[in-house]
């Protein structure tokens, strides 16, 4: 195989809790993540000349070792002593620096693609183990679907899929530093009532109750991000006013997503957010659930 085309799917956090800051500086998390159909597109081509070539449709993205797709290819090329090269064409659609794991999903897709075009024989589990070397969200992006992530995000457990629904994505015209959010959280000083109930959300998934699930959603990082960027709360309130069962910031933000039980309500919210000029990028999508 000399060429492969792949989709790198975005994610949202249905629930995100930070339990503590560890002595090594990493944060202990407990979160439920859901893959959605919004995606980037990648094409990997095997080349005879050595090296890694990365091209993208966004001029401001790095195309060298500072890009996760480059790092993912380089990781496997070094481990397996691959002397040929690879060309990676990346078409970005997932909002950048948005709390949706776009870069991590791109890296996961490259791991998968390199495994295929070079016939490395790695299992999904093998790819997950290598993914954690690239970033905490990469293992989940290899797994996909609905999952509980613990540790620093590398301990994964598959959960029942989200019931059928429509998801509205809205990213305001701002970027949020993940490092700033986590460093400003003071995780070890959080009060019990500040922690979302992840276990309650998991029970709602098991009961396939979309309304209950939406009411259980929570993101402890909103404690930091929303006061600094109040537009996030305005988007949430706009979505709820238009009929969302629940609305939440994804990851460290600033993207907000809303869950709707009908496409009509989701479209109404789409137009409401657009009319208020609250977001620079707006997408209507659905959950992506993996058949295992």
The 8 nearest C-alpha neighbors of each residue, nearest first, counted from 0:
[[1, 116, 2, 115, 117, 3, 45, 118],
 [0, 2, 45, 44, 116, 3, 46, 43],
 [3, 1, 44, 43, 0, 45, 116, 4],
 [2, 4, 43, 42, 5, 112, 44, 116],
 [5, 3, 42, 41, 43, 2, 6, 40],
 [6, 4, 41, 40, 42, 3, 7, 108],
 [5, 7, 40, 39, 38, 8, 41, 108],
 [8, 6, 39, 104, 38, 105, 108, 40],
 [7, 9, 38, 37, 36, 6, 104, 35],
 [10, 8, 99, 38, 35, 101, 37, 34],
 [11, 9, 34, 99, 33, 35, 100, 32],
 [10, 12, 249, 33, 99, 32, 13, 34],
 [13, 11, 32, 249, 14, 31, 250, 15],
 [14, 12, 216, 31, 32, 11, 33, 15],
 [13, 15, 217, 31, 216, 12, 30, 218],
 [16, 14, 30, 218, 12, 219, 29, 217],
 [15, 17, 29, 219, 28, 30, 194, 195],
 [18, 16, 28, 19, 27, 29, 186, 26],
 [17, 19, 27, 28, 16, 186, 29, 20],
 [20, 18, 187, 186, 27, 17, 26, 21],
 [19, 21, 26, 186, 25, 27, 187, 24],
 [20, 22, 23, 24, 25, 26, 19, 27],
 [21, 23, 24, 20, 25, 26, 19, 27],
 [24, 22, 21, 25, 20, 26, 27, 151],
 [25, 23, 21, 22, 20, 26, 27, 182],
 [26, 24, 21, 23, 20, 27, 151, 22],
 [25, 27, 20, 21, 19, 151, 28, 24],
 [28, 26, 150, 151, 19, 18, 17, 20],
 [29, 27, 17, 149, 18, 16, 150, 151],
 [30, 28, 149, 16, 148, 15, 17, 18],
 [29, 31, 15, 14, 148, 147, 16, 28],
 [30, 32, 147, 14, 13, 146, 12, 148],
 [31, 33, 12, 146, 145, 13, 11, 30],
 [32, 34, 145, 10, 11, 144, 12, 35],
 [33, 35, 10, 144, 287, 143, 9, 286],
 [36, 34, 286, 287, 10, 37, 9, 285],
 [35, 37, 287, 285, 38, 284, 8, 286],
 [38, 36, 35, 9, 8, 284, 93, 39],
 [39, 37, 8, 7, 9, 93, 36, 6],
 [38, 40, 91, 7, 92, 90, 6, 93],
 [41, 39, 6, 90, 5, 89, 7, 38],
 [42, 40, 89, 5, 88, 4, 90, 6],
 [41, 43, 4, 88, 3, 87, 5, 44],
 [42, 44, 87, 3, 2, 86, 4, 41],
 [45, 43, 2, 86, 85, 1, 46, 87],
 [44, 46, 85, 1, 84, 2, 86, 43],
 [47, 45, 84, 85, 48, 83, 44, 86],
 [48, 46, 83, 84, 49, 45, 82, 85],
 [47, 49, 46, 84, 83, 50, 82, 85],
 [50, 48, 84, 83, 82, 47, 46, 51],
 [49, 51, 84, 85, 52, 48, 83, 82],
 [52, 50, 85, 84, 86, 53, 69, 49],
 [51, 53, 86, 87, 85, 50, 54, 62],
 [54, 52, 87, 62, 88, 86, 51, 55],
 [55, 53, 88, 89, 87, 62, 52, 56],
 [56, 54, 89, 57, 90, 88, 53, 91],
 [55, 57, 90, 58, 91, 89, 54, 88],
 [58, 56, 55, 59, 60, 91, 90, 54],
 [57, 59, 60, 56, 55, 61, 54, 62],
 [60, 58, 57, 61, 56, 55, 62, 95],
 [59, 61, 58, 57, 62, 55, 66, 56],
 [62, 60, 66, 63, 65, 59, 64, 58],
 [61, 63, 53, 66, 54, 60, 64, 65],
 [64, 62, 65, 61, 66, 69, 53, 52],
 [63, 65, 66, 69, 70, 62, 67, 61],
 [66, 64, 63, 61, 67, 62, 69, 70],
 [65, 67, 64, 69, 68, 61, 63, 62],
 [66, 68, 70, 69, 106, 71, 102, 65],
 [69, 67, 106, 71, 70, 66, 105, 109],
 [68, 70, 72, 67, 66, 71, 64, 73],
 [71, 69, 67, 73, 68, 72, 64, 74],
 [72, 70, 68, 74, 73, 69, 106, 110],
 [73, 71, 69, 74, 70, 75, 76, 68],
 [72, 74, 70, 76, 71, 75, 77, 69],
 [75, 73, 71, 72, 77, 76, 70, 78],
 [76, 74, 78, 77, 73, 72, 79, 71],
 [77, 75, 81, 73, 79, 80, 78, 74],
 [76, 78, 80, 75, 74, 79, 73, 81],
 [79, 77, 75, 76, 80, 74, 81, 73],
 [78, 80, 76, 81, 77, 75, 119, 74],
 [81, 79, 77, 76, 78, 82, 75, 83],
 [82, 80, 76, 79, 83, 77, 84, 75],
 [81, 83, 49, 80, 84, 76, 48, 50],
 [84, 82, 49, 47, 81, 48, 46, 85],
 [85, 83, 49, 50, 46, 48, 51, 47],
 [84, 86, 45, 51, 46, 44, 52, 87],
 [85, 87, 52, 44, 43, 51, 53, 45],
 [86, 88, 43, 53, 42, 52, 54, 89],
 [87, 89, 54, 42, 41, 55, 53, 43],
 [90, 88, 55, 41, 40, 54, 91, 87],
 [89, 91, 40, 56, 39, 55, 41, 92],
 [92, 90, 39, 93, 89, 56, 40, 57],
 [91, 93, 39, 38, 94, 90, 37, 40],
 [92, 94, 101, 38, 91, 39, 95, 9],
 [95, 93, 97, 92, 96, 101, 170, 280],
 [94, 96, 97, 93, 101, 102, 174, 99],
 [97, 95, 174, 98, 175, 94, 176, 99],
 [96, 98, 95, 254, 252, 99, 253, 94],
 [99, 97, 250, 252, 251, 249, 100, 96],
 [98, 100, 10, 97, 9, 101, 11, 249],
 [101, 99, 103, 102, 98, 104, 9, 10],
 [102, 100, 104, 103, 99, 9, 93, 105],
 [103, 101, 105, 104, 100, 106, 67, 68],
 [102, 104, 137, 106, 100, 105, 101, 136],
 [103, 105, 107, 140, 7, 101, 106, 102],
 [104, 106, 102, 108, 7, 103, 107, 68],
 [107, 105, 68, 103, 109, 104, 108, 71],
 [108, 106, 104, 110, 141, 109, 105, 137],
 [109, 107, 111, 105, 106, 110, 7, 112],
 [108, 110, 112, 106, 111, 107, 113, 68],
 [111, 109, 107, 113, 108, 112, 71, 114],
 [110, 112, 108, 114, 109, 113, 107, 115],
 [111, 113, 109, 115, 114, 110, 108, 116],
 [114, 112, 110, 115, 116, 111, 117, 109],
 [113, 115, 119, 111, 112, 118, 117, 116],
 [114, 116, 112, 118, 113, 117, 111, 119],
 [115, 117, 0, 113, 118, 1, 114, 112],
 [116, 118, 115, 119, 114, 113, 0, 45],
 [119, 117, 115, 120, 114, 116, 113, 0],
 [120, 118, 114, 117, 121, 115, 113, 79],
 [121, 119, 118, 122, 114, 115, 117, 125],
 [120, 122, 125, 119, 114, 126, 123, 124],
 [121, 123, 125, 124, 126, 120, 127, 114],
 [122, 124, 126, 125, 127, 121, 141, 142],
 [123, 125, 127, 122, 126, 128, 121, 142],
 [126, 124, 122, 128, 123, 127, 121, 129],
 [125, 127, 123, 129, 128, 124, 130, 122],
 [128, 126, 138, 130, 124, 129, 125, 141],
 [129, 127, 125, 126, 130, 131, 124, 138],
 [130, 128, 126, 127, 131, 132, 125, 133],
 [129, 131, 127, 138, 137, 132, 133, 128],
 [130, 132, 134, 133, 129, 135, 138, 128],
 [133, 131, 130, 129, 134, 128, 135, 137],
 [134, 132, 131, 130, 137, 71, 135, 67],
 [135, 133, 131, 137, 136, 132, 130, 103],
 [134, 136, 152, 131, 137, 153, 151, 138],
 [137, 135, 139, 134, 138, 103, 152, 140],
 [136, 138, 103, 140, 130, 139, 134, 135],
 [139, 137, 127, 130, 141, 140, 136, 131],
 [140, 138, 142, 141, 137, 136, 143, 155],
 [139, 141, 137, 104, 143, 138, 142, 107],
 [140, 142, 138, 107, 139, 143, 127, 137],
 [141, 143, 139, 140, 138, 144, 123, 127],
 [144, 142, 140, 141, 34, 139, 145, 289],
 [145, 143, 288, 34, 289, 33, 287, 146],
 [146, 144, 33, 158, 160, 32, 157, 159],
 [147, 145, 157, 158, 156, 32, 31, 148],
 [146, 148, 31, 156, 155, 30, 157, 32],
 [149, 147, 155, 152, 30, 154, 29, 31],
 [148, 150, 29, 152, 154, 28, 151, 153],
 [151, 149, 27, 152, 28, 154, 153, 148],
 [152, 150, 27, 153, 28, 149, 135, 26],
 [153, 151, 148, 149, 135, 150, 154, 136],
 [152, 154, 151, 135, 155, 138, 150, 131],
 [155, 153, 149, 148, 152, 150, 156, 151],
 [154, 156, 148, 147, 153, 146, 149, 157],
 [155, 157, 147, 146, 158, 148, 154, 149],
 [156, 158, 146, 145, 147, 155, 159, 144],
 [157, 159, 146, 145, 160, 156, 147, 204],
 [160, 158, 204, 205, 145, 161, 157, 146],
 [161, 159, 145, 288, 158, 162, 204, 144],
 [160, 162, 204, 163, 159, 145, 207, 286],
 [163, 161, 207, 209, 164, 160, 208, 204],
 [162, 164, 161, 165, 286, 260, 285, 209],
 [163, 165, 260, 259, 162, 285, 166, 258],
 [164, 166, 285, 259, 258, 284, 262, 260],
 [167, 165, 258, 284, 285, 257, 283, 259],
 [166, 168, 283, 257, 256, 282, 284, 265],
 [169, 167, 256, 282, 281, 255, 283, 166],
 [168, 170, 281, 255, 278, 254, 280, 256],
 [171, 169, 254, 278, 280, 279, 253, 255],
 [172, 170, 278, 279, 173, 277, 169, 253],
 [173, 171, 279, 278, 170, 174, 280, 277],
 [172, 174, 171, 175, 253, 170, 228, 279],
 [175, 173, 96, 253, 176, 97, 172, 252],
 [174, 176, 253, 177, 252, 96, 173, 251],
 [177, 175, 179, 178, 180, 174, 96, 251],
 [176, 178, 180, 179, 251, 175, 181, 252],
 [177, 179, 176, 181, 180, 182, 183, 175],
 [180, 178, 176, 182, 177, 181, 183, 175],
 [181, 179, 177, 183, 178, 182, 223, 184],
 [180, 182, 184, 178, 183, 179, 177, 220],
 [181, 183, 179, 180, 184, 178, 185, 177],
 [184, 182, 180, 181, 185, 179, 223, 178],
 [183, 185, 181, 186, 182, 223, 180, 220],
 [186, 184, 187, 188, 183, 182, 189, 181],
 [185, 187, 19, 184, 188, 189, 20, 17],
 [186, 188, 19, 185, 189, 20, 18, 184],
 [187, 189, 186, 185, 190, 19, 184, 191],
 [190, 188, 186, 187, 193, 191, 185, 194],
 [189, 191, 193, 192, 188, 194, 187, 186],
 [192, 190, 193, 194, 189, 195, 188, 196],
 [193, 191, 194, 190, 195, 189, 196, 219],
 [194, 192, 190, 191, 189, 195, 219, 222],
 [193, 195, 192, 191, 219, 16, 196, 190],
 [196, 194, 217, 197, 16, 218, 193, 219],
 [197, 195, 199, 198, 194, 200, 215, 217],
 [196, 198, 200, 199, 195, 14, 201, 30],
 [199, 197, 201, 200, 196, 202, 203, 195],
 [200, 198, 202, 201, 196, 197, 203, 215],
 [199, 201, 203, 197, 215, 202, 198, 212],
 [200, 202, 198, 204, 203, 199, 205, 197],
 [203, 201, 205, 199, 204, 200, 206, 198],
 [202, 204, 212, 200, 206, 201, 205, 208],
 [205, 203, 207, 201, 202, 206, 159, 161],
 [204, 206, 202, 203, 207, 159, 201, 208],
 [205, 207, 203, 208, 204, 202, 201, 209],
 [208, 206, 204, 205, 162, 203, 209, 161],
 [207, 209, 206, 211, 203, 210, 212, 204],
 [210, 208, 212, 211, 213, 162, 207, 203],
 [211, 209, 213, 212, 208, 244, 214, 245],
 [212, 210, 214, 208, 213, 209, 203, 215],
 [211, 213, 209, 203, 215, 210, 214, 200],
 [214, 212, 245, 210, 215, 211, 216, 244],
 [213, 215, 211, 212, 216, 245, 210, 244],
 [216, 214, 212, 200, 213, 211, 217, 199],
 [217, 215, 14, 213, 13, 214, 212, 200],
 [218, 216, 14, 195, 15, 215, 219, 247],
 [217, 219, 15, 220, 14, 221, 16, 195],
 [218, 220, 221, 16, 222, 194, 15, 217],
 [221, 219, 222, 218, 223, 251, 224, 180],
 [220, 222, 224, 225, 223, 219, 218, 248],
 [223, 221, 220, 219, 224, 225, 226, 184],
 [224, 222, 221, 220, 225, 184, 180, 226],
 [223, 225, 221, 227, 226, 228, 222, 220],
 [224, 226, 228, 229, 221, 227, 231, 223],
 [227, 225, 228, 229, 224, 223, 222, 221],
 [226, 228, 224, 225, 229, 223, 230, 231],
 [227, 229, 225, 230, 226, 224, 231, 253],
 [230, 228, 225, 231, 232, 226, 227, 233],
 [231, 229, 233, 232, 228, 234, 277, 171],
 [232, 230, 229, 234, 233, 225, 228, 235],
 [231, 233, 235, 234, 229, 230, 236, 225],
 [234, 232, 230, 236, 231, 235, 237, 229],
 [233, 235, 237, 231, 232, 236, 230, 238],
 [236, 234, 232, 238, 246, 233, 237, 239],
 [237, 235, 239, 233, 238, 234, 240, 232],
 [236, 238, 234, 240, 235, 239, 233, 241],
 [239, 237, 241, 235, 240, 268, 236, 243],
 [240, 238, 243, 236, 242, 241, 237, 235],
 [239, 241, 237, 238, 242, 236, 243, 268],
 [242, 240, 268, 238, 239, 243, 267, 237],
 [241, 243, 239, 240, 264, 244, 238, 259],
 [244, 242, 239, 259, 245, 258, 238, 257],
 [243, 245, 258, 213, 259, 210, 242, 239],
 [244, 246, 213, 243, 258, 257, 214, 239],
 [247, 245, 257, 235, 256, 258, 239, 243],
 [248, 246, 255, 256, 249, 235, 257, 217],
 [247, 249, 255, 252, 254, 256, 253, 250],
 [248, 250, 12, 11, 98, 252, 254, 255],
 [251, 249, 98, 252, 12, 248, 99, 11],
 [250, 252, 98, 177, 220, 249, 180, 253],
 [253, 251, 98, 254, 250, 97, 249, 248],
 [252, 254, 97, 175, 170, 255, 231, 248],
 [255, 253, 170, 252, 97, 169, 248, 249],
 [256, 254, 248, 169, 247, 249, 168, 170],
 [257, 255, 168, 167, 246, 247, 169, 248],
 [256, 258, 246, 167, 166, 245, 243, 238],
 [257, 259, 166, 243, 245, 244, 165, 246],
 [260, 258, 243, 165, 261, 244, 265, 164],
 [259, 261, 164, 165, 258, 262, 244, 264],
 [262, 260, 263, 264, 259, 265, 165, 164],
 [261, 263, 265, 264, 266, 165, 260, 259],
 [262, 264, 266, 261, 265, 267, 268, 259],
 [265, 263, 267, 266, 262, 261, 242, 268],
 [264, 266, 262, 268, 267, 263, 259, 269],
 [267, 265, 269, 263, 268, 264, 262, 270],
 [266, 268, 264, 270, 265, 269, 271, 263],
 [267, 269, 271, 241, 265, 266, 270, 238],
 [270, 268, 266, 267, 272, 271, 265, 273],
 [269, 271, 273, 267, 268, 272, 274, 266],
 [272, 270, 268, 274, 273, 269, 267, 275],
 [273, 271, 275, 269, 274, 270, 277, 268],
 [272, 274, 270, 276, 271, 275, 269, 277],
 [275, 273, 271, 276, 272, 270, 277, 269],
 [274, 276, 272, 277, 273, 271, 278, 270],
 [277, 275, 273, 274, 278, 272, 279, 271],
 [276, 278, 275, 272, 171, 234, 273, 230],
 [279, 277, 171, 170, 280, 169, 276, 172],
 [278, 280, 172, 171, 170, 281, 277, 169],
 [281, 279, 170, 278, 169, 171, 282, 94],
 [282, 280, 169, 168, 170, 278, 279, 283],
 [283, 281, 168, 167, 284, 169, 280, 269],
 [282, 284, 167, 166, 168, 281, 165, 285],
 [283, 285, 166, 36, 165, 167, 282, 37],
 [284, 286, 165, 166, 35, 36, 164, 287],
 [287, 285, 35, 34, 36, 288, 33, 284],
 [286, 288, 35, 34, 36, 144, 285, 289],
 [287, 289, 144, 160, 286, 290, 145, 34],
 [288, 290, 144, 291, 287, 143, 145, 160],
 [291, 289, 288, 144, 160, 287, 143, 159],
 [290, 289, 288, 144, 157, 142, 143, 160]]
